Amino acid sequence: PITFYFGKHLGRKFQKWFDQVVIRMLGGNMIVNYWWKRYANRPRKVTEVTQLHTYNPLSINGFQIPFLTCGSLMALGVLILVLEVIHKRQELFY
């Protein structure tokens, strides 16, 4: 069903502009609920979705040990690289 809020002589461009204004003011969810109540004469029954799976979220403390280990190993790798470069330069001069 279509409800005209203005005369048809205003044209299609004006209709599209008006639709955009209504959508931005109300939002899609409010419009759907409004039309449902208007034409069904009863409130819409929204069923709650039951979750099939549950999970326990990990805390940041659970990630602390792996991050510290990874960071320490990367720092050790950079240190070894610097020592190798220094050692290689010393060999070139002697």
C-alpha positions, 0 to 999 in steps of 0.5 A: 500500500502506498500513501501519498503525503503530497500531490502527484504534480510535484514529480518523481524527484520530489518524491525521492527527496521526500523519501530520503528525508523520512528515512533519515528522520525515522530510520528503517527499523522504525518505519517497518514497525510503524507500517506493521502496526498500522496494517496488522492492528497488533504489535509485532512479536519479535522472537528472541534469538537463542545463542547456539554457542557460548564462549568465555572471552579471554582477558588481556592478561591471557595475552600478556605472556605470549606478547612479552615472549614474542617481543623479547625474542624479536629484541634478541634477534635485533640485538644479534643482527646488530652484533653480526653487522658490527663483527662483519665491519671489523673483519673488513678493516683488519 
